[in-house]
């Protein structure tokens, strides 16, 4: 297990956010598609049950966006139903092409969640990033948001992400990284470590594509050495064992899956050779 991972019995391992040293459980909860359930009361309660299992298992970071349909009010519904869990680390995004509409959108998102303020607000997919980042830095200086960041996904615009990471005082960067999409290893992950920027990993399973493809295939025998019982856990351990990764945010609609994901943050982590073995094995199937 990398030295920067800290674990307590029965809880997922944690890593420090570089800019503050605040420790963060290394598995979070994404809401893209899975929490976009509208006003359906049954599906809203299912999302609340996923959140309950997430907090019970030691999770903290929930990540959402105005882009995610009804996900924000569904998160807010779950938080209200669960009595406003104090463990929550609220990670939101600003997503509008209007440079001046950012503050109002962030405030609307805050009302949806029902939180006093967000822990983290990120510029989603770099949309109007210069203007929004200035807004976020001003909010951070005023104490109305704790951390600021930027996001991208699916390997897009890594050159611009790298430029912002080198030149702007961001706390977090979010991008895609998994056993088959490893472009981030070349520049972004080393740069995050060098610059002291926390990394949130999205699309750990390629939006379910990898888990669906591998679901009926047997795990390799050597996976037992890592204490895993599913492909999802094996693929998460590949991501989480990279020392520059702070937290991964898999999305799910199922309580058993959120527990399974959190379990990937416990027990032994693969070393570099085993990480390569995991990736090669998955890509060969």
C-alpha positions as CSV (number, residue, x, y, z in Angstrom):
1,X,0.0,0.0,0.0
2,X,1.5,3.4,-0.9
3,X,2.7,5.3,2.1
4,X,0.3,8.2,1.4
5,X,-2.7,5.9,2.1
6,X,-4.0,6.0,5.6
7,X,-6.5,3.3,6.8
8,X,-8.6,2.7,9.9
9,X,-10.2,-0.7,10.7
10,X,-13.5,-1.1,8.9
11,X,-13.1,2.2,7.0
12,X,-11.9,3.0,3.5
13,X,-8.4,4.2,3.2
14,X,-7.9,8.0,3.0
15,X,-5.5,10.3,1.2
16,X,-4.7,13.9,2.1
17,X,-5.9,16.8,-0.1
18,X,-2.5,18.3,-1.0
19,X,-3.4,22.0,-0.5
20,X,-4.8,21.5,3.0
21,X,-3.8,18.0,4.2
22,X,-7.4,17.3,5.0
23,X,-7.9,13.5,4.6
24,X,-10.4,12.2,2.1
25,X,-11.7,8.6,1.7
26,X,-10.4,7.4,-1.6
27,X,-13.8,6.2,-3.0
28,X,-16.5,8.8,-3.6
29,X,-19.9,8.7,-5.2
30,X,-20.7,10.0,-8.7
31,X,-24.2,11.0,-9.8
32,X,-24.0,11.2,-13.6
33,X,-27.0,9.4,-15.1
34,X,-27.7,7.3,-11.9
35,X,-29.3,10.1,-9.9
36,X,-31.1,11.6,-12.9
37,X,-34.4,10.1,-11.8
38,X,-36.7,13.2,-11.8
39,X,-39.5,13.2,-9.3
40,X,-40.1,9.4,-9.2
41,X,-40.5,8.7,-5.5
42,X,-39.4,5.1,-5.6
43,X,-36.2,5.9,-7.6
44,X,-35.5,8.9,-5.3
45,X,-35.7,6.6,-2.3
46,X,-33.4,4.2,-4.0
47,X,-30.8,7.0,-4.5
48,X,-31.2,7.9,-0.8
49,X,-30.5,4.3,0.1
50,X,-27.3,4.3,-2.0
51,X,-26.3,7.5,-0.2
52,X,-27.1,6.0,3.2
53,X,-24.9,2.9,2.4
54,X,-22.2,5.3,1.2
55,X,-22.0,7.2,4.4
56,X,-22.4,4.1,6.5
57,X,-19.4,2.7,4.7
58,X,-17.2,5.7,5.5
59,X,-17.6,7.6,2.2
60,X,-17.6,11.4,2.1
61,X,-17.3,12.9,-1.4
62,X,-20.5,13.1,-3.6
63,X,-19.9,14.7,-7.0
64,X,-22.6,16.3,-9.1
65,X,-23.2,19.0,-11.7
66,X,-26.0,21.2,-13.3
67,X,-25.4,19.1,-16.4
68,X,-26.7,16.0,-14.6
69,X,-30.5,16.5,-15.0
70,X,-32.3,16.1,-11.7
71,X,-29.2,14.7,-9.9
72,X,-28.8,17.8,-7.7
73,X,-32.3,17.9,-6.2
74,X,-32.1,14.1,-5.8
75,X,-28.9,14.5,-3.8
76,X,-30.6,17.2,-1.8
77,X,-33.6,14.9,-1.2
78,X,-31.3,12.2,0.1
79,X,-29.3,14.5,2.4
80,X,-32.6,15.8,3.9
81,X,-33.9,12.2,4.3
82,X,-30.7,11.2,6.0
83,X,-30.7,14.1,8.4
84,X,-27.9,16.1,6.8
85,X,-24.9,13.7,7.4
86,X,-22.0,15.8,8.7
87,X,-19.5,13.6,6.8
88,X,-20.6,15.0,3.4
89,X,-17.9,16.5,1.2
90,X,-20.0,18.3,-1.4
91,X,-18.3,18.5,-4.8
92,X,-20.2,20.5,-7.4
93,X,-19.6,22.2,-10.8
94,X,-20.3,25.4,-12.6
95,X,-21.5,24.7,-16.2
96,X,-22.6,27.6,-18.3
97,X,-21.2,29.4,-21.3
98,X,-22.2,32.7,-19.7
99,X,-19.4,34.3,-17.8
100,X,-21.8,36.3,-15.6
101,X,-24.3,33.5,-15.0
102,X,-21.9,31.4,-12.9
103,X,-22.7,32.8,-9.4
104,X,-26.4,32.4,-9.8
105,X,-26.0,28.8,-11.1
106,X,-23.8,27.9,-8.1
107,X,-26.4,29.4,-5.7
108,X,-29.2,27.4,-7.4
109,X,-27.1,24.3,-7.0
110,X,-26.5,25.1,-3.4
111,X,-30.2,25.4,-2.8
112,X,-30.8,22.1,-4.5
113,X,-28.3,20.4,-2.2
114,X,-29.5,22.3,0.9
115,X,-25.9,22.8,2.1
116,X,-24.6,26.0,3.7
117,X,-21.8,26.1,1.2
118,X,-20.0,23.7,-1.1
119,X,-16.7,22.1,-0.2
120,X,-15.6,22.1,-3.8
121,X,-16.8,23.8,-7.0
122,X,-15.2,22.8,-10.3
123,X,-15.4,24.4,-13.7
124,X,-17.2,21.6,-15.6
125,X,-15.5,20.5,-18.9
126,X,-13.5,23.8,-19.0
127,X,-16.6,25.7,-20.2
128,X,-15.8,29.5,-20.0
129,X,-13.1,28.4,-17.6
130,X,-11.2,31.7,-17.2
131,X,-14.2,33.7,-16.0
132,X,-15.6,30.9,-13.8
133,X,-12.2,30.2,-12.2
134,X,-11.9,33.8,-11.3
135,X,-15.4,33.7,-9.7
136,X,-14.4,30.5,-7.8
137,X,-11.1,32.0,-6.5
138,X,-13.0,35.0,-5.3
139,X,-15.5,32.8,-3.5
140,X,-12.7,30.8,-1.9
141,X,-11.1,34.1,-0.7
142,X,-14.5,35.1,0.7
143,X,-14.9,31.7,2.5
144,X,-18.1,30.7,0.5
145,X,-16.4,27.7,-1.0
146,X,-13.5,25.7,0.4
147,X,-11.7,24.4,-2.7
148,X,-11.7,25.1,-6.4
149,X,-11.0,22.9,-9.4
150,X,-11.5,22.1,-13.1
151,X,-12.8,19.0,-14.9
152,X,-12.6,17.1,-18.2
153,X,-13.5,13.6,-19.2
154,X,-12.9,10.9,-21.8
155,X,-9.4,12.2,-22.6
156,X,-10.5,15.5,-24.0
157,X,-8.4,18.7,-23.9
158,X,-5.6,17.4,-21.8
159,X,-3.2,20.1,-23.2
160,X,-5.4,22.8,-21.8
161,X,-5.9,21.0,-18.5
162,X,-2.1,20.7,-18.2
163,X,-1.8,24.5,-19.0
164,X,-4.3,25.4,-16.2
165,X,-2.7,23.0,-13.8
166,X,0.7,24.6,-14.4
167,X,-0.5,28.2,-14.2
168,X,-3.6,28.5,-11.9
169,X,-3.9,28.0,-8.2
170,X,-6.4,25.2,-8.3
171,X,-6.9,22.6,-5.5
172,X,-8.5,19.8,-7.6
173,X,-8.5,18.5,-11.1
174,X,-10.9,15.8,-12.4
175,X,-10.4,13.6,-15.4
176,X,-11.0,10.1,-16.7
177,X,-8.6,7.3,-15.8
178,X,-9.0,3.6,-15.8
179,X,-7.4,0.3,-16.7
180,X,-7.7,0.9,-20.4
181,X,-7.7,4.8,-20.6
182,X,-4.3,5.5,-19.2
183,X,-3.3,8.7,-21.1
184,X,-3.3,10.6,-17.8
185,X,-0.3,8.6,-16.6
186,X,2.0,10.4,-19.0
187,X,1.5,14.0,-17.9
188,X,-1.5,14.8,-15.8
189,X,-1.0,12.5,-12.9
190,X,2.8,13.3,-12.5
191,X,2.0,17.0,-12.8
192,X,-0.7,16.8,-10.1
193,X,1.8,15.2,-7.8
194,X,4.4,17.8,-8.6
195,X,2.0,20.8,-8.2
196,X,0.2,19.5,-5.1
197,X,-3.2,19.2,-6.9
198,X,-5.8,16.7,-5.7
199,X,-7.0,14.3,-8.4
200,X,-10.6,13.1,-8.8
201,X,-11.0,10.2,-11.2
202,X,-14.2,9.9,-13.3
203,X,-15.4,7.1,-15.6
204,X,-13.5,4.4,-13.6
205,X,-15.5,1.7,-15.4
206,X,-16.1,3.6,-18.7
207,X,-19.7,4.3,-17.6
208,X,-20.3,0.6,-17.0
209,X,-18.8,-0.6,-20.3
210,X,-16.0,-2.4,-18.6
211,X,-18.0,-4.0,-15.8
212,X,-20.6,-5.2,-18.3
213,X,-18.0,-6.6,-20.6
214,X,-16.1,-8.4,-17.9
215,X,-19.0,-9.4,-15.7
216,X,-19.3,-13.0,-16.9
217,X,-15.6,-13.7,-17.2
218,X,-13.8,-15.3,-14.2
219,X,-11.4,-13.2,-12.2
220,X,-7.7,-14.2,-12.5
221,X,-6.6,-16.4,-9.6
222,X,-3.9,-13.9,-8.6
223,X,-6.6,-11.3,-7.9
224,X,-7.3,-13.1,-4.6
225,X,-3.9,-11.7,-3.3
226,X,-5.5,-8.3,-3.3
227,X,-8.6,-9.4,-1.4
228,X,-11.0,-8.6,-4.2
229,X,-14.1,-10.5,-5.2
230,X,-15.2,-8.6,-8.3
231,X,-13.9,-7.0,-11.5
232,X,-15.1,-3.6,-10.2
233,X,-13.0,-3.9,-7.1
234,X,-10.0,-5.0,-9.1
235,X,-10.3,-2.1,-11.5
236,X,-10.8,0.4,-8.7
237,X,-7.7,-0.9,-6.9
238,X,-5.8,-0.3,-10.1
239,X,-6.9,3.4,-10.0
240,X,-6.7,4.0,-6.3
241,X,-3.2,2.5,-6.0
242,X,-1.7,5.3,-8.2
243,X,-0.2,7.6,-5.6
244,X,-1.3,10.8,-7.3
245,X,-5.0,9.8,-7.2
246,X,-7.0,11.3,-4.3
247,X,-10.4,9.9,-4.9
248,X,-12.4,8.0,-7.6
249,X,-16.1,8.7,-8.1
250,X,-17.9,5.6,-9.5
251,X,-21.7,6.1,-9.9
252,X,-24.2,3.4,-9.1
253,X,-27.9,2.9,-8.5
254,X,-27.4,-0.1,-6.2
255,X,-26.6,-0.4,-2.5
256,X,-24.6,-3.6,-3.0
257,X,-22.4,-1.9,-5.6
258,X,-21.7,1.1,-3.4
259,X,-20.6,-1.2,-0.6
260,X,-18.5,-3.2,-3.1
261,X,-16.8,-0.1,-4.4
262,X,-16.0,1.2,-0.9
263,X,-14.5,-2.2,-0.1
264,X,-12.0,-1.7,-2.9
265,X,-10.4,1.0,-0.7
266,X,-9.6,-1.5,2.0
267,X,-6.9,-4.2,2.1
268,X,-3.8,-4.6,0.1
269,X,-3.1,-2.4,-2.9
270,X,-1.3,-3.5,-6.1
271,X,2.3,-2.5,-6.6
272,X,3.5,-1.1,-10.0
273,X,4.1,-4.6,-11.5
274,X,0.6,-5.8,-10.4
275,X,-1.0,-2.6,-11.8
276,X,0.5,-3.4,-15.2
277,X,-0.6,-7.0,-14.9
278,X,-4.2,-5.9,-14.1
279,X,-4.3,-3.5,-17.1
280,X,-2.8,-6.0,-19.5
281,X,-5.1,-8.8,-18.4
282,X,-8.3,-6.6,-18.8
283,X,-7.2,-5.3,-22.2
284,X,-6.5,-8.9,-23.4
285,X,-10.0,-10.1,-22.6
